[in-house]
Structure formats: structure tokens, C-alpha cells
Amino acid sequence: MERMRATRTKRRRRVVRAVLATLAALAVAAAGLGGLVVWQNTYDLREEAVTVRRDGRALDGVLALPKQGKGPFPLVVFVHGDGPVDATHDTFYRPIWESFARAGYASLSWNKPGVGGAPGDWLDQSMDDRALEAVDALAWARQRPDIDGSRIGLWGASQAGWVLPKIAAKDPGIRFVIAVSPAVNWHQQGRYNLLAELRRDGASDTEVAAALRRRDTGLELLGRGASYEEYVRAVGDPQGMTAARWRFVSKNHTADASADLPALRGMPVLLVLAGHDVNVDTADTEAAYRRLLPGPALRVGHYPDAAHGLVKHDVENSSLRLTLTALCAPRALFADGFLEDQQRFLASVDTEGAKR
């Protein structure tokens, strides 16, 4: 009996030691993983929290500067896409800022109104409002001694396609534009997006026809300035369309970049297009840019493995892969060549500027 007890005691001790060893190994692995996450999310740049004040407006933002030097640095001003986006786009911008910093450029971005404690509501903005906001930021940046006011360009994604050319029309000092997955015509883009998502989700012909009828009803109501209450009565279930969103769409549904794009003629423009874009008809966008911006100043980059936001399509399609990549290898989120190609574009802008 005593031997059995002793044997059981030894076994328990071995089990306890094994458990403790396993826990220790897990702790070491966790510490290593934590160190990897910290290292991968440490960027080769300096970030400064800034407040852009101009004509009574205040924009809370981030100025990302190259790691070394006092400047003055050329600057890329970021223009967000749709949604409640903060200055870092939930850190999504930081690998891009780092690639620009390595090319010697600073980057400026700010919270949309109502985001991160900022005053206002981004859903109250028109595309013209967004352009004026950026013009204020440009004027503020040119007053800083660490910014080269003669070498400022724009970077914008998706909905920014309607804002970028408006900014350039208002500020003749813009040197270049990087347009990532931009739309051209709001109505055309909306129809394309609806059909692409229905096809992706395997909708039946009946479901597609019903969705198109619902869309036509919404466009008719928008065309005559109908209220949100009228919209709900007409379609029933609003399916995520809130009163604030209806107000935003009412202000912006006639947006068409075709009228403003000629403001970009003659300046270097990098048009970035994704191969798996269900939001924007990239063929239509490329055709419009080539028609309205003829000549060698327009460069087009195609990324066949990318989704709308230039994240790798297979990564974006897996929540687990997306989360792990964002944590452990955020630079690897983007389509192959995306970050490097933008660096090369900035280098070419500098080279062309030096020749003038």
C-alpha cells in the first residue's frame, strides 16, 4: 500500500513537473510571440500627433516623418476612403508611411469628423467638404519648417477618387497623386458593387432582379430628394441604411470624377488597381483615367492578387489569416510589390522634378 502511495506520489510529481514544463514552454513561446508582434509593429519612422487648425476648424492627425533628419521633407497627404476612419486607419497606413519615409517623404493623415473624439460627423460631409478640409491641411503643412511646401502630393483610396481631383483643382501646388482603387461615377460604381457582391455570394437570378429593383427605387427617391422615412416606406427593411447614411448618400450620389480629373493633367499620377476588386469596376476606372489623362504622366499598376484595399485577396478572405498577418507581419498584408512600387514612383517624381 505504501509503495502504491509512493508510486502515485511520484506519478503526480512527474505530472506536475510535466505541466509546469509545458506552461513554462508556453510562457516562453508567448513571450517570443509578443516580442515578434512588437518588433513587426515597430516602424522606421517618427510619428507626431498634430492638430491642424485653419479657419476655425481643427483636425486631429498624425505627421509621420523619416527616422533621421530635420527636413524640410516632401510630403504625402492621405485622403481616406469611405467609413469612420481614424488617422492611422487602425494602423493599416503605417507600413505605407514607412515605405514613404524610406523614400525621404513625410506623411500627413487625420481623423475624420466624429472619429476618435474629433468634432463633427463625417456623414455630414460632401466630397467638396472633404476637399476643402484637405486644402486646409495643405496650407497648414506649408507653414511648417520641416515640410517642403513645394513638394507635396496626395494619396487616396476608393471614395477618395472623387476628392483627389477636387483638391488638385483648388491647390495648383500639388505635385503628384497616388490613386488607389478609385471610383469614377457613383451610380456606376454602386451598381457594379451590388452585382459583384451578389455573384460572390451565389445569389439566384430572382434575388439579383429583386436587388436591382430595390436599387432603382432608391435612385428614384434620391433623384427627387426624398426623406429617409419615404425610403423606408418604399423598400421596407432598410438593410443597414441609416438615416445618417441616407443623408450622406443624398449629398453625394451624383459624384462623378470625370469633370474634375482633367485637373490632374500633366502631373505624375499613379493609378493602382486590384484584380479582385468587388467595390470598383477597375476596367471602367482605367478607361476613364486613360481617356481624361492622356500621356506618359499617367502610370497604371495592376495587382492581380489584391482585393479592393490592396490587401492580398487570399489573406483578406480568411479572418484568421488576416488577424495573424496584421499582428505578426503587417507589411505582408499588401499585394506583392505594392509598397515598393509606390517608393519607386516617388523616386521618379523626384528625378523628374530635378530635371525641370
C-alpha positions in Angstrom: 0.0 0.0 0.0 2.8 2.4 0.9 4.6 1.5 -2.3 1.4 2.2 -4.2 1.0 5.6 -2.5 4.7 6.4 -3.2 4.2 5.4 -6.8 1.1 7.6 -7.1 3.0 10.4 -5.4 5.9 10.0 -7.9 3.5 10.0 -10.8 1.7 13.1 -9.5 5.1 14.8 -9.2 6.0 13.8 -12.7 2.7 15.1 -14.0 3.1 18.3 -12.1 6.7 18.7 -13.4 5.4 18.0 -17.0 2.6 20.5 -16.6 5.0 23.1 -15.2 7.4 22.5 -18.0 4.6 22.8 -20.6 3.4 26.0 -19.0 7.0 27.4 -19.0 7.4 26.5 -22.6 4.1 28.2 -23.5 5.2 31.2 -21.5 8.5 31.4 -23.4 6.6 30.9 -26.7 4.1 33.6 -25.7 6.9 36.0 -24.8 8.6 35.2 -28.1 5.4 35.8 -30.0 4.8 39.0 -28.1 8.3 40.2 -28.9 7.7 39.3 -32.6 4.4 41.3 -32.6 6.1 44.3 -31.0 9.1 44.1 -33.5 6.8 43.7 -36.5 4.7 46.6 -35.4 7.6 49.0 -34.8 8.1 51.2 -37.8 11.1 53.0 -39.1 9.7 56.5 -38.8 8.8 59.2 -36.3 5.1 59.9 -35.5 4.0 63.2 -34.2 0.4 63.9 -33.0 -0.7 67.2 -34.6 -3.7 69.4 -34.7 -4.4 71.1 -38.0 -6.1 74.5 -37.2 -7.4 76.6 -40.1 -10.3 78.9 -40.4 -11.9 77.8 -37.2 -11.6 74.1 -38.0 -9.5 71.6 -36.0 -8.3 68.3 -37.4 -6.6 65.8 -35.1 -4.0 63.9 -37.0 -0.6 62.3 -37.3 2.5 63.6 -39.1 4.8 60.6 -39.9 8.4 61.8 -40.5 11.5 59.9 -41.7 13.5 58.5 -38.8 16.5 60.7 -39.4 17.0 64.3 -40.4 15.3 67.7 -39.8 13.9 68.2 -43.3 12.4 70.0 -44.9 10.8 66.8 -46.2 8.5 66.4 -49.1 5.0 65.3 -48.0 2.3 62.9 -48.9 -1.2 63.9 -47.7 -3.6 61.0 -47.1 -7.2 61.2 -48.2 -9.4 58.4 -46.7 -12.0 56.2 -48.4 -15.5 55.6 -47.0 -16.3 55.0 -43.4 -15.3 56.2 -39.9 -11.6 56.2 -40.5 -9.0 57.4 -38.0 -5.6 59.0 -38.8 -3.8 55.6 -38.9 -6.7 53.7 -40.5 -6.4 51.3 -37.5 -2.6 51.1 -38.2 -3.2 50.0 -41.8 -1.4 53.1 -43.1 1.8 52.6 -41.1 3.6 50.2 -43.5 2.8 52.7 -46.3 4.1 55.6 -44.2 7.2 53.6 -43.5 7.8 52.9 -47.2 7.4 56.6 -47.9 9.7 57.6 -45.1 12.4 55.4 -46.5 12.0 57.3 -49.7 12.6 60.5 -47.7 8.9 61.6 -47.5 6.7 62.6 -44.6 3.0 61.6 -44.5 0.1 63.5 -43.0 -3.3 62.0 -42.1 -6.1 63.0 -39.8 -9.2 61.6 -38.1 -12.5 62.0 -40.0 -15.0 64.3 -38.2 -16.6 62.4 -35.3 -13.9 59.8 -35.2 -11.5 59.4 -32.2 -13.2 62.3 -30.4 -12.9 64.7 -33.3 -15.8 67.2 -33.6 -18.5 66.8 -36.2 -19.8 63.8 -38.2 -18.2 62.5 -41.4 -21.6 61.5 -42.6 -22.5 65.2 -42.9 -19.7 65.8 -45.5 -19.9 66.2 -49.2 -17.0 65.4 -51.4 -16.4 69.2 -51.8 -16.3 69.4 -48.0 -13.7 66.7 -47.9 -11.6 68.6 -50.5 -11.8 71.8 -48.6 -10.7 70.0 -45.4 -7.6 68.7 -47.3 -6.8 72.2 -48.7 -6.8 73.5 -45.1 -4.4 70.7 -44.1 -2.1 71.6 -47.1 -2.0 75.2 -46.1 -1.1 74.2 -42.5 1.6 71.9 -43.7 3.3 74.5 -45.8 3.8 76.7 -42.7 5.9 74.0 -41.0 9.7 74.4 -41.4 10.2 70.6 -41.6 7.9 70.3 -44.7 8.9 71.3 -48.2 5.8 73.1 -49.3 6.8 72.9 -53.0 6.9 69.1 -53.0 3.5 67.9 -51.7 1.4 65.2 -53.3 -1.8 63.2 -52.5 -2.5 59.6 -51.7 -6.1 58.5 -51.6 -8.1 55.3 -51.8 -11.6 54.3 -53.0 -14.0 57.1 -52.2 -11.0 59.5 -52.3 -11.3 59.1 -56.1 -13.9 61.8 -56.0 -11.9 64.0 -53.7 -8.3 63.9 -55.1 -9.0 65.8 -58.3 -11.1 68.4 -56.5 -8.1 69.1 -54.2 -5.8 69.4 -57.2 -8.2 71.9 -58.8 -8.2 74.0 -55.7 -4.5 73.8 -55.0 -2.3 74.2 -58.1 0.8 73.4 -56.0 0.0 69.7 -55.9 3.0 67.8 -57.4 1.6 64.2 -57.8 -1.2 61.9 -57.0 -1.4 58.2 -56.0 -5.0 57.0 -56.5 -5.7 53.5 -55.1 -8.8 51.7 -56.3 -10.6 54.9 -57.1 -14.2 55.0 -58.4 -15.3 57.4 -61.1 -19.1 57.5 -61.2 -21.1 56.9 -58.0 -24.1 55.3 -59.7 -22.0 53.1 -62.0 -19.8 52.1 -59.1 -22.8 51.3 -56.9 -24.3 49.0 -59.5 -21.1 47.2 -60.1 -20.5 46.7 -56.4 -24.0 45.3 -55.9 -23.8 42.8 -58.7 -20.3 41.8 -57.8 -21.3 41.0 -54.2 -24.4 39.2 -55.3 -22.3 37.0 -57.7 -19.8 36.4 -55.0 -22.5 35.3 -52.5 -24.1 33.0 -55.1 -27.4 34.9 -55.4 -30.1 33.5 -57.6 -31.4 35.3 -60.7 -34.6 36.1 -58.7 -32.5 37.7 -55.9 -30.5 39.7 -58.3 -33.6 41.1 -60.0 -35.1 42.0 -56.7 -31.9 43.8 -55.6 -31.8 45.8 -58.8 -35.4 46.8 -58.4 -34.7 47.9 -54.9 -31.7 49.9 -56.1 -33.8 51.6 -58.9 -36.3 52.6 -56.2 -33.6 54.1 -54.1 -32.1 56.1 -57.0 -35.6 57.4 -58.0 -36.1 58.6 -54.4 -32.6 60.2 -54.3 -33.3 61.9 -57.5 -36.3 63.7 -56.1 -34.8 64.5 -52.7 -37.0 62.0 -50.7 -36.6 61.8 -47.0 -35.3 58.7 -45.2 -38.8 58.0 -43.9 -40.0 57.8 -47.5 -37.2 55.5 -48.4 -38.1 53.1 -45.6 -41.7 53.1 -46.5 -40.8 52.3 -50.1 -38.3 49.5 -49.5 -39.4 48.1 -46.1 -36.3 46.7 -44.4 -33.6 49.4 -44.7 -30.9 46.7 -44.6 -28.3 48.8 -42.8 -29.2 52.1 -44.5 -29.5 54.5 -41.5 -31.0 58.0 -41.6 -27.4 59.5 -41.3 -26.2 57.3 -44.2 -29.2 58.2 -46.3 -28.3 61.9 -45.7 -24.7 61.3 -46.7 -25.7 59.4 -49.9 -28.3 62.1 -50.7 -25.4 64.7 -50.7 -23.0 62.6 -52.8 -24.8 60.2 -55.1 -24.3 62.4 -58.1 -20.5 62.4 -57.7 -18.6 61.8 -60.9 -14.8 62.3 -61.1 -14.9 62.8 -64.9 -15.5 66.6 -64.5 -12.6 67.1 -62.1 -10.0 64.6 -63.3 -8.6 67.0 -66.0 -7.1 69.0 -63.1 -4.5 66.2 -62.8 -3.3 66.5 -66.4 0.4 66.9 -66.8 1.3 65.8 -63.2 2.6 62.4 -62.3 -0.3 60.1 -61.4 0.0 56.5 -60.2 -3.3 54.6 -60.6 -3.3 51.5 -58.5 -5.8 48.7 -59.4 -6.7 45.4 -57.8 -7.5 42.2 -59.5 -10.2 41.1 -57.0 -12.0 44.4 -56.6 -15.7 43.9 -55.9 -16.2 47.5 -54.9 -14.9 49.3 -58.0 -15.0 48.4 -61.7 -11.3 48.7 -62.4 -11.7 48.4 -66.2 -14.1 51.3 -66.2 -11.8 53.3 -63.9 -8.7 52.7 -66.0 -10.5 53.6 -69.2 -11.7 56.9 -67.7 -8.2 57.8 -66.4 -6.6 56.9 -69.8 -9.2 59.0 -71.7 -9.0 62.0 -69.4 -5.3 61.9 -68.5 -3.6 61.0 -71.8 0.2 60.9 -71.9 3.2 59.4 -70.1 2.4 61.2 -66.8 -0.2 58.6 -66.0 1.2 55.3 -64.8 -1.0 52.3 -64.0 -0.2 49.5 -61.6 -2.1 46.2 -61.7 -2.1 43.8 -58.7 -3.9 40.6 -59.8 -3.7 39.0 -56.3 -5.2 42.0 -54.4 -8.6 42.9 -53.1 -10.1 46.4 -53.1 -7.8 47.7 -50.3 -4.7 46.2 -51.9 -4.6 43.5 -49.2 -3.8 40.1 -50.6 -7.0 38.5 -51.7 -6.4 35.1 -50.1 -5.4 36.8 -46.8 -8.5 39.1 -46.7 -10.7 36.1 -47.4 -9.6 34.4 -44.1 -10.4 36.1 -40.8 -7.7 34.0 -39.1 -5.0 34.8 -41.7 -6.0 38.4 -41.8 -5.7 38.7 -38.0 -2.5 36.8 -37.7 -0.8 38.7 -40.6 -1.9 42.1 -39.2 -0.4 41.2 -35.9 2.7 39.3 -36.9 3.6 40.6 -40.4 1.6 43.7 -41.2 3.8 44.6 -44.2 2.9 41.3 -45.7 -0.8 42.2 -45.8 -0.3 44.1 -49.0 -0.1 42.7 -52.5 3.4 41.8 -53.7 5.2 44.9 -55.0 2.6 47.4 -53.8 4.8 49.2 -51.2 7.9 49.0 -53.3 6.2 50.3 -56.5 5.0 53.4 -54.6 8.5 54.1 -53.4 9.8 53.8 -57.0 7.0 56.2 -58.1 8.1 58.8 -55.5 11.7 58.4 -56.6 10.7 59.0 -60.2 8.8 62.1 -59.2 11.9 63.5 -57.5 14.0 62.7 -60.6 11.6 64.4 -62.9 11.4 67.4 -60.6 15.2 67.7 -60.5 15.3 67.8 -64.3 12.9 70.8 -64.5 
